[in-house]
């Protein structure tokens, strides 16, 4: 199993755990996020690997529906990934940001 596939399965499991822990129904999340029920269902089952932008929509909607869901999701995801060194974590974040087109449109002023 590749690292990407295992991370996908971990994030799907953590996503499902978060929905269960906060009693969030897929239909409720779909309405709040604008993401289709089919995408949500496939992500929960580990059959889909949604883009970073879609995951952000889902997590933002979970937080809107049940405050605390955002922190729970990310803390569980970090714990499930295991003890990575800081450099590996920063590389992972950088890779995700490189994929995000919205990030590339941000104009950062030098301080």
Residue pairs with C-beta under 8 A, 6 or more apart in sequence:
7 81
8 46
8 49
9 46
10 77
10 80
10 81
11 55
11 77
12 43
12 44
12 45
12 46
13 46
13 80
14 73
14 76
14 77
14 80
15 43
15 44
15 58
15 73
16 44
16 45
17 76
18 24
18 62
18 69
18 72
18 73
18 76
19 25
19 26
19 29
19 44
19 62
21 72
22 62
22 65
22 66
22 68
22 69
22 72
23 66
24 62
24 65
24 66
24 69
26 37
26 40
26 41
26 44
27 37
28 65
29 35
29 40
29 58
29 61
29 62
29 65
30 36
30 37
30 40
32 61
32 64
32 65
33 40
33 57
33 58
33 60
33 61
34 57
35 50
35 54
35 57
35 58
35 61
39 48
39 50
39 54
40 58
42 48
43 49
43 50
43 58
50 58
51 99
52 96
52 99
52 100
53 100
53 102
59 69
59 70
59 73
59 74
60 70
62 69
62 70
62 73
63 69
63 70
84 92
97 103
